[in-house]
Each structure stands twice: as C-alpha cells, then as structure tokens.
Amino acid sequence: MSIEHHDLVHELPEYRDQIHTLKMENGHFAKLFDEYHEVTKEIERMEAEIQPACTKTEEMYKRKRLQLKDELYEMLRDNQ
C-alpha cells in the first residue's frame, strides 16, 4: 500500500516561500505548522500499520489535519 505524503509544501507548493517566511516570523504559524506535521506523521504511521489504530481514531486525526491545513492556508492567503 502506497502512503501519500501530505507535508504542507507539497500540499501548497505555490506558497513555498511564504511558508518559510511565516515559519521564521510568526510564532503562531510555526506552532500550527509543527502540529500539522506531527499529526501527518501519526496518520502516516497508522496508514502504514506501524501504529495500529481503529478507523475512528484515524478519521479523527485526518479531520484535525484538515482543520490545521485550513487555518494555515487562511494565514498564507491573508499574508499575500
């Protein structure tokens, strides 16, 4: 089974430079960015069955990742 990677730069490549800038200059963005990637790592571990989890738990993590991505995206758009 192939694991799809969801790191923020691959998800939003057009914002690559802005992501870097905001990570350096905005503490709240940096915190959300780190949380997004931690959640993504956990999901990838579940999908690879390294860390077994029930479907409900995996779905909860995916909803959390989507919420974080939406918030990060909004911050990126507002910073243009």
NUMIPA-72008 format. One line per 8 residues: number of its first residue (from 1); their letters; for each residue x, z, y negated of N, C-alpha, C, O. Coordinates in nm, 2 decimals. Atoms other than C-alpha are relative to their C-alpha. Example, Ala and Ser with C-alpha at 12.3 -4.5 7.8 and 13.67 -1.06 7.14 Angstrom:
2
1	AS	0.09 0.00 0.12 1.23 0.78 0.45 0.09 0.00 -0.12 0.19 0.07 -0.12 | -0.09 0.00 0.11 1.37 0.71 0.11 -0.08 0.08 -0.11 -0.03 0.09 -0.22
This chain:
80
1	MSIEHHDL	0.08 0.00 0.12 0.00 0.00 0.00 0.09 0.00 -0.12 0.18 0.08 -0.14 | -0.08 0.02 0.13 0.14 -0.11 -0.34 -0.05 0.10 -0.10 -0.17 0.10 -0.13 | 0.04 -0.10 0.10 0.14 0.16 -0.61 0.01 -0.07 -0.13 0.12 -0.12 -0.17 | 0.00 0.06 0.14 0.05 0.02 -0.96 0.05 0.11 -0.10 0.00 0.22 -0.10 | -0.06 -0.09 0.10 0.26 0.18 -1.23 -0.07 -0.01 -0.13 -0.11 -0.12 -0.18 | 0.08 0.00 0.12 0.08 0.29 -1.54 0.07 0.07 -0.12 0.01 0.13 -0.20 | -0.06 -0.07 0.11 0.35 0.41 -1.78 -0.04 -0.07 -0.13 -0.08 -0.19 -0.13 | 0.07 0.04 0.12 0.24 0.37 -2.14 0.06 -0.13 -0.05 -0.01 -0.21 -0.11
9	VHELPEYR	-0.06 0.12 0.06 0.49 0.10 -2.24 -0.05 -0.13 0.08 -0.06 -0.23 0.02 | 0.05 0.11 -0.08 0.37 -0.12 -1.95 -0.15 -0.03 -0.03 -0.20 -0.14 -0.02 | 0.14 0.01 0.03 0.01 -0.05 -2.04 -0.03 -0.06 -0.14 -0.12 -0.13 -0.16 | 0.02 0.04 0.14 0.05 -0.12 -2.41 0.14 -0.06 -0.05 0.19 0.00 -0.15 | -0.13 0.05 0.04 0.36 -0.34 -2.44 0.01 -0.04 -0.15 0.12 -0.04 -0.20 | -0.01 0.04 0.14 0.27 -0.46 -2.79 0.03 0.11 -0.09 0.06 0.09 -0.21 | -0.03 -0.11 0.08 0.32 -0.11 -2.91 0.13 0.07 0.03 0.16 0.19 0.00 | -0.12 -0.06 -0.05 0.66 -0.05 -2.76 0.08 0.07 -0.11 0.12 0.18 -0.09
17	DQIHTLKM	-0.08 -0.06 0.11 0.84 0.01 -3.09 -0.07 0.12 -0.06 -0.01 0.22 -0.09 | 0.08 -0.11 0.06 0.56 0.22 -3.23 0.00 0.13 0.09 0.01 0.24 0.04 | -0.01 -0.11 -0.10 0.56 0.43 -2.91 0.13 0.08 -0.02 0.13 0.21 -0.03 | -0.13 -0.07 0.01 0.93 0.51 -2.95 0.00 0.08 -0.14 0.04 0.19 -0.14 | 0.00 -0.07 0.14 0.89 0.59 -3.33 -0.09 0.12 0.00 -0.04 0.23 -0.04 | 0.09 -0.12 0.00 0.59 0.82 -3.28 0.05 0.11 0.09 0.03 0.23 0.06 | -0.05 -0.11 -0.09 0.76 1.00 -2.99 0.11 0.08 -0.07 0.12 0.20 -0.05 | -0.11 -0.07 0.08 1.05 1.08 -3.23 -0.05 0.07 -0.12 0.01 0.17 -0.16
25	ENGHFAKL	0.04 -0.06 0.13 0.85 1.16 -3.54 -0.13 0.08 0.01 -0.16 0.15 -0.09 | 0.13 -0.06 -0.01 0.52 1.30 -3.42 -0.01 0.09 0.12 -0.02 0.05 0.24 | 0.00 -0.10 -0.11 0.52 1.62 -3.21 -0.12 -0.01 0.09 -0.11 0.01 0.21 | 0.12 0.01 -0.07 0.16 1.59 -3.11 0.00 -0.12 0.09 -0.04 -0.12 0.21 | 0.00 0.12 -0.08 0.20 1.23 -2.99 0.10 0.02 0.11 0.07 -0.02 0.23 | -0.10 -0.02 -0.10 0.52 1.33 -2.80 -0.06 0.09 0.11 -0.03 0.06 0.23 | 0.06 -0.09 -0.10 0.33 1.61 -2.63 -0.10 -0.07 0.09 -0.10 -0.06 0.21 | 0.10 0.08 -0.07 0.04 1.38 -2.53 0.07 -0.10 0.09 0.03 -0.13 0.20
33	FDEYHEVT	-0.08 0.10 -0.07 0.29 1.11 -2.42 0.06 0.07 0.13 0.04 0.01 0.24 | -0.06 -0.07 -0.11 0.47 1.36 -2.19 -0.11 0.04 0.10 -0.09 0.02 0.22 | 0.11 -0.04 -0.09 0.14 1.49 -2.05 -0.06 -0.13 0.07 -0.09 -0.12 0.19 | 0.05 0.12 -0.06 0.02 1.13 -1.99 0.09 -0.04 0.12 0.04 -0.08 0.23 | -0.09 0.04 -0.11 0.33 1.06 -1.78 0.01 0.10 0.11 0.03 0.06 0.23 | 0.01 -0.10 -0.10 0.31 1.38 -1.59 -0.12 -0.02 0.09 -0.12 -0.02 0.21 | 0.12 0.03 -0.07 -0.05 1.30 -1.49 0.02 -0.12 0.08 -0.02 -0.13 0.20 | -0.02 0.13 -0.07 0.05 0.95 -1.40 0.09 0.02 0.12 0.06 -0.04 0.23
41	KEIERMEA	-0.08 -0.03 -0.12 0.33 1.08 -1.17 -0.08 0.07 0.11 -0.06 0.03 0.23 | 0.08 -0.07 -0.10 0.09 1.31 -1.00 -0.10 -0.10 0.07 -0.11 -0.09 0.20 | 0.09 0.10 -0.06 -0.16 1.02 -0.94 0.08 -0.09 0.09 0.04 -0.12 0.20 | -0.08 0.09 -0.09 0.12 0.80 -0.80 0.04 0.07 0.13 0.05 0.01 0.23 | -0.03 -0.08 -0.12 0.22 1.08 -0.56 -0.12 0.01 0.09 -0.11 0.00 0.21 | 0.12 0.00 -0.08 -0.14 1.11 -0.45 -0.03 -0.13 0.07 -0.06 -0.14 0.19 | 0.03 0.14 -0.06 -0.18 0.73 -0.40 0.10 -0.03 0.11 0.07 -0.10 0.20 | -0.10 0.03 -0.11 0.15 0.72 -0.20 -0.01 0.10 0.11 0.06 0.09 0.21
49	EIQPACTK	0.02 -0.10 -0.11 0.02 1.01 0.01 0.12 0.09 0.01 0.14 0.15 0.12 | -0.11 -0.10 0.00 0.33 1.22 -0.08 -0.06 0.14 -0.02 -0.02 0.24 0.03 | 0.08 -0.12 0.03 0.09 1.48 -0.22 -0.14 -0.02 0.03 -0.22 -0.07 -0.05 | 0.13 0.03 -0.04 -0.23 1.46 -0.03 -0.10 0.08 -0.09 -0.08 0.19 -0.13 | 0.10 -0.05 0.09 -0.54 1.52 -0.24 -0.14 -0.06 0.04 -0.14 -0.18 0.08 | 0.13 0.06 -0.02 -0.91 1.47 -0.20 -0.04 -0.10 -0.11 0.02 -0.10 -0.21 | 0.04 0.10 0.09 -1.08 1.18 -0.37 -0.04 0.05 -0.13 -0.01 0.00 -0.24 | 0.05 -0.06 0.12 -1.25 1.40 -0.62 0.12 0.05 -0.09 0.11 0.03 -0.21
57	TEEMYKRK	-0.12 -0.04 0.07 -0.91 1.55 -0.73 0.07 -0.12 -0.07 0.10 -0.12 -0.18 | -0.06 0.12 0.05 -0.76 1.21 -0.77 -0.08 -0.07 -0.11 -0.02 -0.11 -0.21 | 0.08 0.06 0.10 -1.05 1.08 -0.97 0.00 0.09 -0.13 0.00 0.04 -0.24 | -0.02 -0.09 0.12 -1.02 1.39 -1.20 0.13 -0.03 -0.07 0.13 -0.04 -0.20 | -0.13 0.03 0.06 -0.66 1.31 -1.26 -0.01 -0.14 -0.07 0.05 -0.15 -0.18 | 0.01 0.14 0.06 -0.74 0.94 -1.33 -0.09 0.01 -0.13 -0.06 -0.06 -0.23 | 0.08 -0.02 0.13 -1.01 1.05 -1.59 0.08 0.06 -0.10 0.07 0.02 -0.22 | -0.09 -0.07 0.09 -0.76 1.28 -1.75 0.10 -0.10 -0.06 0.13 -0.11 -0.18
65	RLQLKDEL	-0.09 0.10 0.04 -0.51 0.99 -1.77 -0.06 -0.10 -0.10 0.00 -0.13 -0.20 | 0.08 0.09 0.09 -0.77 0.76 -1.93 -0.03 0.07 -0.13 -0.01 0.00 -0.24 | 0.03 -0.08 0.12 -0.86 1.03 -2.18 0.13 0.00 -0.09 0.12 -0.02 -0.21 | -0.13 -0.01 0.07 -0.49 1.07 -2.28 0.04 -0.14 -0.05 0.08 -0.15 -0.17 | -0.03 0.14 0.04 -0.44 0.69 -2.29 -0.08 -0.04 -0.12 -0.03 -0.09 -0.22 | 0.09 0.04 0.11 -0.74 0.65 -2.52 0.05 0.07 -0.13 0.05 0.01 -0.24 | -0.04 -0.08 0.11 -0.61 0.93 -2.75 0.13 -0.06 -0.06 0.15 -0.07 -0.18 | -0.13 0.06 0.04 -0.26 0.78 -2.76 -0.02 -0.13 -0.07 0.04 -0.16 -0.17
73	YEMLRDNQ	0.03 0.14 0.05 -0.39 0.43 -2.82 -0.06 0.01 -0.14 -0.02 -0.06 -0.23 | 0.06 -0.02 0.13 -0.60 0.56 -3.11 0.11 0.04 -0.11 0.10 -0.01 -0.22 | -0.11 -0.04 0.09 -0.29 0.72 -3.27 0.09 -0.12 -0.03 0.13 -0.13 -0.14 | -0.08 0.12 0.02 -0.10 0.40 -3.22 -0.07 -0.10 -0.10 0.00 -0.15 -0.19 | 0.07 0.09 0.09 -0.37 0.19 -3.39 -0.01 0.06 -0.14 0.01 -0.02 -0.24 | 0.01 -0.06 0.14 -0.41 0.44 -3.68 0.14 -0.01 -0.07 0.14 0.01 -0.19 | -0.13 0.00 0.05 -0.03 0.42 -3.73 0.05 -0.14 -0.04 0.17 -0.15 -0.08 | -0.05 0.14 0.02 -0.01 0.04 -3.78 0.01 -0.02 -0.15 0.05 -0.13 -0.20
